[in-house]
């Protein structure tokens, strides 16, 4: 999402894509993140009209982020400590992806399911 786009455009994009946050770019460079929480706190509660305010005025910047080599447990720790649900993956100012709390939960669930299956086979044998 471009830094100079309106909050209304951002909200429409987030609704269309069914996502809770967008990374804000100035050219190819990451400059912030705009979330549902930003809409509530910095737009609605402040009485701004979403069509008249630019994302760069109400985005979160600086933001918590991680790198491509960041371990999932470390990313989860940052998200928990910073109380955020979205963690952009950024290196040298460039966006490489986004990790959400839902992604972490899905990964942990898959790991737990694999452990359960392994233990079941260990205890009861392969059927």
N, C-alpha and C positions, 0 to 999 in steps of 0.2 A: 504494500500500500504506500502510495506517495505521501510525503510529509505535508504537502499542500492541499490534500484532498479534504473534503468536509467530513465532519463527524457523521452526518447523515449518510454519506457514501460509504463510510466505514461500517456503520451499523447495518446498512443494506447488504454489503458484502458478507459480513459475519452471519447475518440471517440466512442468506442464500446458501452459503457453504456450511451452515450449521456448526460454526466454530466460535470459541469464546475469546479469541485474541487474534490480532494481526501484527506482524512486525512492520515497523514504519521505516521506510527507506528514503534517503536523499540520493538520488541516482542509484548506484549499486551498494551504497554504504548504509549499514544499519545505524539508525539514530535513536530508536526507541521501540516501545511496544504499546499497543493500544488495546485495552481489554474491556470486558463488560463492566468491571469495577470502575474503570475510568469514566465510562459513560454515566454511571449512576452518581459517582461522587463529584466529578469535575464538570459535568455538563448538566444533567437533570437537577441535581441538588443545588447547583450554582445558578440555575435559572437561565442558562444559555440556550439559544435556539440551535439545534444540531445542524441545520442547513447553513448557518452563518458563522460557524466557528471551525477553524482548521484543526486537523488532528494534531499537528505539531504543538499547538497551544495547550493541549490537555493530555498528551501521551505521557507515559512513564519513561523518564530518561534522567539519569542513567538507569539501566535495567540489569537485573540478574541474568547471566547467560553462562553457557558452558562451551567447551571445545569438542571437536570430534573425538578426541581420545578420552574424554571424561567418562569414568565408570558410572554405571547406572546408580549404584549406591551413593556415590558422591553427588550426582545430580538430584537424587531424592533428598539428600540432606540439605542441599542449597534451597530446594523448593520448600521444604518444611521450615527451615530457618527464616527464609525471606517471606514466607506465607504467600507464595505464588503458585498458580496452577499451570503456567506455561513457561518453558525455559528455552529460549532460542539457542541454537547451536551456531556460534559465530567464531570465525577466525580471520584475523587481519581485517576486521570491519565488514567482512562478507558473510552473508547468511548461508548456512549449509543445511538447515532444517529446524525443527521445533520438537521438543519433547513435552508431552502433556502429562498431567497426573494420571489420566486414564491410560496412557501408554505404559507408565510404570506399574500401575495396578495389573494390567494385562500381562506384562512380563512376569511379575511376581506370581500371578495365578498360574501361568504356564509352568513356571519352575516348581511350584508346589504340587501341581498335578503330576509332573514327571517324578517327583520324589515319592508321592503316594503310590504311583504305579510300580516304581522300583522296589519299595518296601513291601508291597503286596506280593510281588513275584518272589522276593527274598523269603518272605514268611510262608507263602502257600504254594510256591512253585509256579512254573509257567503252565497255563491251561490251554 
